[in-house]
Amino acid sequence: ISQLNPLQSLLSSMKHACEILTKDPDGGAARVPFETFSFLYSYLASIDGEIPEEETETFLCGIKEQADQQSGMVLLRNF
């Protein structure tokens, strides 16, 4: 049985979280504030234990750059 690597699994979880937490209509961009995204991503990465903290910080830095250009919002297409 093929398993997802930890990052793929985390990103899949984040996609679902964004779809649940967004205020966008169904089928929309599923935008969430960067602060919410960052908190959830950091939390899930830390409890996973297989994703290095440096990798998490680097990923969130890139997402923040994109969010800063989108009124502070993270879109599904950003990750």
Phi, psi and omega per residue, in radians:
I1 nan 2.244 3.113
S2 -1.444 2.293 3.111
Q3 -1.917 2.598 3.053
L4 -1.204 2.563 3.027
N5 -1.271 2.831 -3.060
P6 -0.970 -0.676 -3.117
L7 -1.184 -0.739 3.116
Q8 -1.081 -0.731 3.132
S9 -1.117 -0.748 3.124
L10 -1.117 -0.773 -3.132
L11 -1.148 -0.614 3.065
S12 -1.118 -0.758 3.086
S13 -1.077 -0.704 -3.135
M14 -1.164 -0.649 3.103
K15 -1.055 -0.819 3.132
H16 -1.119 -0.723 3.127
A17 -1.073 -0.759 3.130
C18 -1.098 -0.716 3.131
E19 -1.141 -0.561 3.128
I20 -1.352 -0.720 -3.008
L21 -1.515 -0.294 -3.064
T22 -1.136 2.694 3.010
K23 -1.738 -0.009 3.094
D24 -1.220 2.662 3.088
P25 -1.149 2.789 3.098
D26 -0.913 2.378 3.142
G27 1.469 -0.026 3.133
G28 -1.407 -2.892 -3.061
A29 -1.273 -0.203 -3.129
A30 0.981 0.824 -3.138
R31 -1.257 2.483 3.000
V32 -2.403 2.662 3.095
P33 -1.067 2.534 3.141
F34 -0.978 -0.695 -3.107
E35 -1.035 -0.729 3.120
T36 -1.157 -0.829 3.141
F37 -1.038 -0.835 -3.107
S38 -1.069 -0.777 3.135
F39 -1.048 -0.876 -3.117
L40 -1.124 -0.783 -3.124
Y41 -1.075 -0.825 -3.138
S42 -1.073 -0.760 3.141
Y43 -1.085 -0.885 -3.109
L44 -1.128 -0.672 3.108
A45 -1.132 -0.659 -3.108
S46 -1.230 -0.664 3.138
I47 -1.358 -0.392 3.061
D48 -1.145 -0.771 3.083
G49 1.374 -0.098 -3.112
E50 -1.836 -0.086 -3.131
I51 -1.839 2.055 -3.111
P52 -1.039 2.502 -3.123
E53 -1.007 -0.663 3.130
E54 -1.085 -0.684 3.116
E55 -1.142 -0.705 3.098
T56 -1.082 -0.813 -3.129
E57 -1.108 -0.732 3.125
T58 -1.100 -0.784 3.128
F59 -1.054 -0.838 -3.103
L60 -1.157 -0.544 3.073
C61 -1.080 -0.791 3.121
G62 -1.134 -0.706 3.113
I63 -1.144 -0.684 -3.135
K64 -1.111 -0.696 3.106
E65 -1.022 -0.737 3.126
Q66 -1.215 -0.752 -3.133
A67 -1.087 -0.648 3.131
D68 -1.053 -0.473 3.117
Q69 -1.557 -0.035 -3.071
Q70 -2.226 0.751 3.120
S71 0.990 0.570 3.090
G72 1.390 0.180 -3.087
M73 -1.837 2.505 3.039
V74 -1.736 2.301 3.104
L75 -1.879 2.689 3.121
L76 -0.951 -0.661 -3.090
R77 -1.168 -0.257 3.131
N78 -1.263 -0.295 3.126
F79 -2.388 nan nan
